[in-house]
Amino acid sequence: MSTASVPLPAWINYGVIPLLNLVLAFFFSGLVVWAIGENPFEALQLLLIGALGRGEGIGFTLFYTTSFIFTGLSVAVAIHAGLFNIGSEGQAYLGGLGAALVALSLDHYVPWYVTMPFAVIGAALFGAACAAVPAWLQAKRGSHIVITTIMFNFIVSSLMNYVLVRVLIVPGKMAPETRTFLPGGQLPKLDWLISMFGGKLGAAPLNFSFLIALVMCFLVWVLIWRTRLGYEMRTLGISPSAASYAGIPYAKIVMITMLISGGLAGMMALNPVMGASARLQIEFVGGAGFVGIAVSLMGRNHPVGIILSALLFGILYQGGAELSFDMPKVTRDMIVVIQGMVILFAGALEYMLRPAIVRFYQQAVGGK
């Protein structure tokens, strides 16, 4: 019998195996750092201090974490239904347009807490709209969701270039971006959260969208494991033939799943657009949609795991920036290599250690 089908306790599946994969990733990353003539232990220390050593660093780490939570949830919801949504990047990009249009329309008239719920809805609707066409093509025409969502990333990128350059650009300015939102269109910073632990947020753009991301994690957990729709999604993901036999409508579940997935990706835009820069800019997503794939896989498609893996990548992003400044030989490209190692061992080689762990566990249990 294949070791992949051998049941293991949850604490091994969701704790021990990811932790061992992470240790391997950092071990081989350390070898790379050592090969270029730097001390890997010093590099790790600088990375952690840069990400978690002071209030401002923690603020930047949680800022990146927020974006990765949204896109990780987006990918995870689709995976539970057997769909691989590669389009979170484009869906987040178009979601930024929805959030920006709401902010530009309301910031003159109402405070931020009135604008925020409409912005959340706008970002989700625009993100869902970006996912709707690939979902329909998958559900009704059999076009593979991976191909169509990848293509829509490029379509949305071109569309946003046109909108920002020709429609929403501030007259007389060269920068392809909207005007800066007034306070009524900005999400407040979470200074109080950092000050609770004796730190200062400083210039870090950590904002209210972090709390929205945590709420979305809870709602996704409720959806997937506590609702009939979630049961139907998981059934379709595990066995499409069994789902069909049980009368679960394939096209309906695919459409609903992708709309939810796209909506979650669209909400990622709240963080950089209304929280950090207070305006809509070119390429503000910055690859967070693709990082969300690794976050979801490493977090085992569970909201709690996604929070932890998003935090890990937030640490790598912020700590990596500080590390490349303090240790010039470790360039930004080297940080990408370290991130790639984490993705490789946590994603592509996820089950590399599983056969040995299964044998050890069976021996330990059998010996009792």
Secondary structure, DSSP 8 states (H G I E B T S, - for coil): --GGGS---HHIIIIIHHHHHHHHHHHHHHHHHHHTT--HHHHHHHHHHHHHSSHHHHHHHHHHHHHHHHHHHHHHHHHHTT-----HHHHHHHHHHHHHHHHHHHTTTS-HHHHHHHHHHHHHHHHHHHHHHHHHIIIII---HHHHHHHHHHHHHHHHHHIIIIISS-TT--SSB-----GGGS--B-HHHHHTTT---TT---BTHHHHHHHHHHHHHHHHHHSHHHHHHHHHHH-HHHHHHTT--HHHHHHHHHHHHHHHHHHTTIIIIIIISSS-BTT-STTHHHHHHHHHHHTTT-HHHHHHHHHHHHHHHHHHHHHHHHSTTS-HHHHHHHHHHHHIIIIITTTSSHHHHHHHHHHHHHT-
